[in-house]
């Protein structure tokens, strides 16, 4: 049986386009910055400004994710997905053409908005278009694109740097890659005709926000912190360890490889053992990964810390959002929006305290200690809330 990858209604083509959209939106417009950060720091970029750029990127992402909640019409979603793809490519181009700090700040904010259109809106389009009775497993495959986005952009960036070119050339190559991939994603994740749909609106139901749900939202804030510190600085953290100079990029590759299957694995475990249990276990594993660089400069353990990070953060996004949708009942968008906002606030604040603590102490250790403590506090909150609310079935 032949598969037509140019057929907009073919499930394989839809999943491929969704993954490709994530490579452009999450890889090129977000995680490529992490891959290229050590080279940029070695050249002229200040660590403090790098932290500010990371925060601004997540300000853009947070605003885009909240904006996406209010896009009800599927035709409007297609339009904003296309706009997001274009913004991701153009903002990447700007990093390769100029070193003007104001331009970079604006570009990272807009890139964050574009990434939200790719991830939040793009995923909604994929889910709408897929022709499966149960789309859970298929969406697990779709979210494996986050791992692919790290791996593809990291290998591409490293290939450019190894060939003797500089980081600005790497941004230009990523722009070219993003342009080609965006064309395919935009073509497939569209409809042959305008879709007529009835948009059902729901008023805000305050009873949704039980003690357990509020704790879940706070826990997702702590996970936003846990995600972003390693997601921004991990290669530089590894490179700063004695004897591990140059190993940061290999650790980041391990993040991408571990991230590819993680969502599918965690979702299957959650179906068997409960989402809350799996969230707590994944966060505890993440805490161990965060602390490894502070405890040892053993090369294998620090490569493994990349596996622990990549193997948890993608799965945790899926676990929290799936649970939020389930608890939301008729109002899934409201809880998912509240969760996304909390996660985004964690993402915005963490790079700023990280660079402040690095300047204060001269190493990443204090930033990692604080990050691990914050993520662990999320586990503790969930543990007590789960037992108080008798949420064992979740």
N, C-alpha and C positions, 0 to 999 in steps of 0.2 A: 504494500500500500504506500503510495507516494504522498509526501506531505508538502503542501504548497505554502511556503513561508511568506508568500506575498498575498495570501488570502486573509483578509481582515477578520474573517469569522472562524478561522482555524484555531483551535485551542492551543496548539503548539506554537503557532505564530504569535498569538496573544501573550502567552507566557514569556516567549523570547523577547518580544517588544517591551514587556514590563521590566524584565531583567536589564535590558539595554537602557531603558529609561532611567533605572536606578544607577547604572554605571555612569551615565551623563550627570544626573542630578546629585547623587550622593558621592560618587567617585570623583569625577572631574571637578565639580563645583565645591566639594567639601573635603574629602579625605586626601586628595592629591596634595593639599596644603600640608598635611601631616607628613606625607612622604618626602616632600621637598624642603620641609622646615630646617633640618640640619644643614643642608647646603646653603640655604638662605641666611641662616645664623652665622655660618662660617664666612659669608661674604660681607654683608653690611647691615642685615636686619637685627634690630635690638630685641632681646627676649621680651621686654615689657611691651613693646609695640606688637610683637607676635601674639601675646596674650590678649591685647585689646582687639586685634584683628579677629581672633578666634571668638571672642565674646560678641563682636559685632555680627559675625556670621550667624551666630545663634539667635541674636536679636531679630535678624531677618527671617530665620527659620521659624522662630516662635510666632512672629507676626503673620507669616504665610500659613502656618498650621492653624492658627485661630481663624484667619480669613477663610480658609478652606472649609471650615465647619459650616459656614453660611452659604456655600455654593450648593444649592439644592438641585438645580437643573443639570442633567447629564450633558446637554449640549454646551452649557457654560463651562462645565468641568473640562471638556475637550479643548475649549478655547484657552482656558487658563493653563492647562497642561502644555499646550503649544507655546504659550508665552513663557512659561517656566523653562522649557528646553532652550529657547532662544536666549533668555537671560543667563542661563548657566554657561552657554558657549561664549557670549560677549564679555561677561565678567572675567572669564578665564583668559581671554585674549588680552584684556587690559593689564593683567599681571605680567604678561610677557612683553608688553610694549612700553611700559613706564614703571618708574620706581617712585612716582609722586605719592606721598603718604595719604593725602586727601582722597585721591582717586582710588587708592587701595581700600581705604575705609568704606567708601561708598560702594565699591565693587563687591566687598565681602558681605555687606548688608544685603545687596540685591541678589548675590549668589545664594545666600541663605533662603531668601524668599523663593528663588527658583528651585532650590532643593526641596522645599516644602511642596511646591506644585508637583514635582517629580514623584516624591514619596507618598504624600497624603492623597493628592488628587489622582495621580497616575495609578496608585493602587486601587482607588475606588473605581476607576474606569476598567481596569483589568478584571476586578470582581464582577462588574456589571456585564462585561462582554463574554466572560467564560461560560461555556455551555456544559456545566456539570451539575448533577443533582446536589452533591456535597462538595463545596468548594474549599473546604478547610485544608485538605492536603495540597491542593493546587496553589493556594495562597502561601503555604509553607515553601513551596518551590519558588514562587515569586519573590518572597522575602530573602531567599538565598542570594538574590541579586545584590544585597548589601555586602555580603562577603565577597562576591565576584567584583563589586565596585572597588573594594580596597585592593584586591589582588591585581586586577587588570591595570589600574592607574599606578600602583606601586611598581609593577614590572616595567611598565612603559616609562615611568619617570627614571627608574634606575638604569634602564637601557640607554636613555639619552645622556645621563651623567657619566656612565661608564665609558661611553664613546668619546668622552672628552669635552662635550658641550656643557654649557652652564645651565643654571636653573631657569633662566628666562627662556632659553630655547625649549626646555622641557614644557613650560607653560604653553608655548606656541604649538608644540607637537600634540599636547593634550587638547588644545583648541581644535586642531584638525581632526583628531580622533572623535572628539565630542560632536563635531559638526556632522560627520558621516553617520554616526550612531543615532543622533537626534532625528535625522531625516527618516530613518526606518521606524523609530518609535512613534513619531508623529503620524506617519502614514498608517501603520497598523492600528494604533490606539485612537481610531476615529470611526465614524459610522458612515455607511453608504448614503443614508438619508437622515434628515433631522428626526430625532426621537421625540415622540409625544409622550409626556408622562404627567401624572397627577402628583403634585408635591404635597404630601401630608405634613402639616405643621403641628407641632405640639408646644403647649405652653410649658414654662419651667415648672418642674415638679420638685419642690424642695424636699419632699419626703425621701427622694432618692439618696440624699446626702446623709446617710446613717453614720454612726461612729466608725463602723468598719470601713465604709467608703472614704471617709475623710482621712483615716489612717492609710488607706491604700494610695490616696493622692499624695500624702506626705512621703510615703515610702518611694513613690515614683519620682518625687523631687530628689530624694537621696540617690536614686539610681541615675538621674540626670547628671548629678555631680560625679558619680563613679564612672559614668560613661565618658564624660568630656575630658577629664584630666589625662587619661591615657590616650583618648582619641585625638588629643591635640599634641601632646608632648612625648609619647612613648618612645619614638626613635631617638629623640634627644636625651631622654632619661637614660636609655641603655648606653648611648655613646658617651655619656658623662661618667660612667662607671670605669674604674681603673682596669685596664686590660681589655675593655670591650669597645674601644673606639672603632667605629665602622660597622658594628654588629646591629645597630639600631634598625637599619633597613631590613635585615633578615628577620628580626623580631616582628616587624610590621607585616612582612610577607606571611608569617605564621598566623597573624591576626586574621588576614584575609582567608587563608586556607581553612582555619577553624570556624570562621563565620559562615562559610557556605552551607554546611549541613546542620548547623546548630539550631536553626529555627524549627526545622522538621523534627529533629530529635526531641527538643524541649516540648513541643506541642503534643507529640505522641506520649511523652512521659506525663504531661499534665492531664491528658485524657484518662490515663490509668490511675495516677496517684493524687490528682487534684492540683489546680493551678497555684493556689497559695503555697502549698508545700514546695512545689517546683520553683516558685519565685524566691522563696527563702533560701533554698539550696543553691540556686544559681547566684544569688547575691553573696552568699558566704564563699563560694568558689571565687567570685570576683574579688572579694576582700583579700584572699590569699594571693591572687595574682598581683594586686596593687602593692602588697607588702614585699614581694620577692626582691625587687631591686634595692630595697632598704636593708635587706638581711644578708645578701650575698652578691658577689660579682661572678659567680659560676656561670659560664656561658650557656650551658644546657638548661639550667634553671631559669635563666632570664629569657631564653628562647621560649621556654615553656610558659612563662608569664604572658607572652603574646597569645599562646594557645588558649589559656584560661580567659583572657579578655575577649578574644574573638569568639570563643565558644560560649560566652554568656551574654554579651550585650545585645546581640541581634535577637536571641531567644527571649530575653527579658522584655524587649519592646513588644514582641508578639504576645507574650504571656499577659502582660499588663493590659494591653489594648483588647485582647480577646476577653479577659475577665471583666474589664470595664464595659464592653459591649453587652456581655451576658447579664451583668448586674443592672444595666440601664434599661433592660426590657424594651418597652416601647420608645424609650428615649436614649438609644445608645450613643448618639452623637454628643449629647450633653456631657455624659461622663467621660467619653473619650476626649472631648475638648478640654475638660477640666484636668484630666491626666496629662494631656499634651502640654498645657500651660505650665503645670507644676514641673514637668520634666524640662521644659524650656528655660524656666527660671534657674533651675540647677545648672543647666548648660551655660547660661550667661554669666553666672557668678563665679563658677569654679576656676576658669582660666585666670581671672583677676586676682583671687587670693593665692593662686599657685605662683604667679610671677612675683607677687609681693613677698611670699615666704622664701622663694629661691634667692631673691636679692638680700633678704634678711640673714639667711643661714649659709648661702653659698652652695647649696645642693638642693635636690628635689625631695630629700627625705621628709622634711616637715610637711610639705604639701601632700605627700603620699600618706603620711600618718593621719593627717586630718581627713583626707578623702576616705581612707579605709574606715575611720571612726564614724564618719557620716553615713556611709553605706551600711555599716554594721548596725547603726541606730535604726535604720529602716527595717532591718531584719527583726530587731527586738520589738519594735512597734507592731509589726505584722504578727509576730508570735503571740503577743498578749491580746491583740485585737481579735485574732482568730479564735482564741480560747474563750474570750469574753462573749463573742457573738455566736459561738458554736458554729463557726463557718467551715467545719471539717469537710463538708461536701463540696466546697468550692475548689 
